[in-house]
Amino acid sequence: VKLVESGGGLVQAGESLRLSCVASGFVFSSYDMEWHRQAPGKGRELIASISPSGGSKTYVDQVEGRFIISRDNAKNTVYLEIKKLKPEDTAMYYCRTPLHGGYWGQGTQVTVSS
């Protein structure tokens, strides 16, 4: 199982980003996928998840309305679009599959300047 995130970077507040996570080594279309983030000095937190078909999505309250999770099962890829970025969104962003207790990607850094 391998998960590879990309799309992070240094952006200004108010801008948008789309993060990608390409999965391999398992039947991607059969599993939920998740995005987590870890801000400096804080624990890792689940921020969004999506069902295998993409028909069901959940978000934590603090990102609802600005973050959009989606997936393309033909490309084995899950996305996280982040709109109107805020400095407090600065974090390492990770994707995860709950398969076999969970696998993580290496993360992609998002840094938002004010």
C-alpha positions as CSV (number, residue, x, y, z in Angstrom):
1,V,0.0,0.0,0.0
2,K,1.3,3.4,-1.0
3,L,-0.2,6.9,-0.6
4,V,1.5,9.9,-2.2
5,E,0.3,13.4,-1.4
6,S,1.1,16.5,-3.5
7,G,-0.2,20.0,-4.1
8,G,0.9,21.8,-1.0
9,G,3.0,25.0,-0.9
10,L,3.4,28.5,0.4
11,V,0.3,30.6,-0.4
12,Q,-1.3,33.8,0.7
13,A,-4.4,34.0,2.9
14,G,-7.5,34.0,0.7
15,E,-6.0,31.8,-2.0
16,S,-7.1,28.3,-2.8
17,L,-5.2,25.0,-3.2
18,R,-6.1,21.5,-4.3
19,L,-4.2,18.7,-2.7
20,S,-4.0,15.2,-4.3
21,C,-3.3,11.8,-2.9
22,V,-2.5,9.0,-5.4
23,A,-3.1,5.5,-4.0
24,S,-1.7,2.1,-5.0
25,G,-1.4,-1.4,-3.8
26,F,-5.1,-2.0,-2.8
27,V,-8.5,-1.8,-4.4
28,F,-9.0,2.0,-4.0
29,S,-12.6,2.0,-5.0
30,S,-13.6,-0.3,-2.1
31,Y,-12.4,1.9,0.8
32,D,-13.2,5.1,2.6
33,M,-10.4,7.7,2.3
34,E,-9.5,10.4,4.8
35,W,-7.6,13.7,5.0
36,H,-5.9,14.6,8.2
37,R,-3.8,17.6,9.2
38,Q,-1.2,18.3,11.8
39,A,-0.5,21.9,12.7
40,P,2.8,22.9,14.3
41,G,2.8,21.9,18.0
42,K,-0.5,20.1,17.7
43,G,-1.8,16.6,17.3
44,R,-2.9,15.1,14.0
45,E,-6.7,15.6,13.4
46,L,-9.2,14.1,11.0
47,I,-10.7,16.8,8.9
48,A,-12.6,15.1,6.1
49,S,-13.6,11.6,4.9
50,I,-15.3,10.2,1.8
51,S,-17.1,6.9,1.1
52,P,-15.9,4.5,-1.5
53,S,-18.4,5.8,-4.1
54,G,-17.9,9.4,-3.2
55,G,-21.5,9.7,-2.4
56,S,-21.0,10.4,1.3
57,K,-18.6,13.1,2.7
58,T,-18.0,14.2,6.2
59,Y,-16.1,17.2,7.6
60,V,-15.1,18.6,11.0
61,D,-17.0,21.7,11.9
62,Q,-14.0,24.1,11.5
63,V,-13.5,23.3,7.8
64,E,-17.1,22.8,6.7
65,G,-17.9,25.0,3.8
66,R,-14.3,25.8,2.8
67,F,-12.9,22.3,2.3
68,I,-14.2,19.9,-0.4
69,I,-13.1,16.3,-0.5
70,S,-13.6,14.3,-3.7
71,R,-12.2,11.2,-5.4
72,D,-11.6,9.8,-8.8
73,N,-11.7,6.0,-8.6
74,A,-10.5,5.7,-12.2
75,K,-7.3,7.5,-11.2
76,N,-7.0,6.0,-7.7
77,T,-6.9,9.6,-6.4
78,V,-8.5,11.5,-3.6
79,Y,-8.5,15.3,-3.5
80,L,-8.9,18.0,-1.0
81,E,-9.8,21.5,-2.3
82,I,-9.2,24.2,0.2
83,K,-10.8,27.6,-0.4
84,K,-10.1,31.0,1.2
85,L,-7.0,29.7,3.0
86,K,-6.3,31.1,6.5
87,P,-3.1,31.3,8.4
88,E,-4.5,28.7,10.8
89,D,-4.8,26.2,8.0
90,T,-1.0,26.0,8.0
91,A,-0.2,22.3,8.6
92,M,1.1,19.1,7.2
93,Y,-1.8,17.4,5.3
94,Y,-2.0,13.6,5.2
95,C,-4.2,11.2,3.4
96,R,-5.1,7.9,5.0
97,T,-6.9,4.7,4.2
98,P,-8.4,2.7,7.0
99,L,-7.5,-0.5,5.3
100,H,-5.8,-3.1,7.7
101,G,-5.8,-0.6,10.6
102,G,-4.6,2.3,8.5
103,Y,-1.9,3.5,6.1
104,W,-0.6,7.0,5.8
105,G,1.0,9.0,3.1
106,Q,4.2,11.1,3.8
107,G,2.2,14.3,3.8
108,T,2.3,17.6,1.9
109,Q,3.0,20.9,3.7
110,V,0.6,23.8,3.4
111,T,1.9,27.2,4.7
112,V,-0.4,30.2,4.6
113,S,1.0,33.7,5.0
114,S,-1.2,36.6,6.2
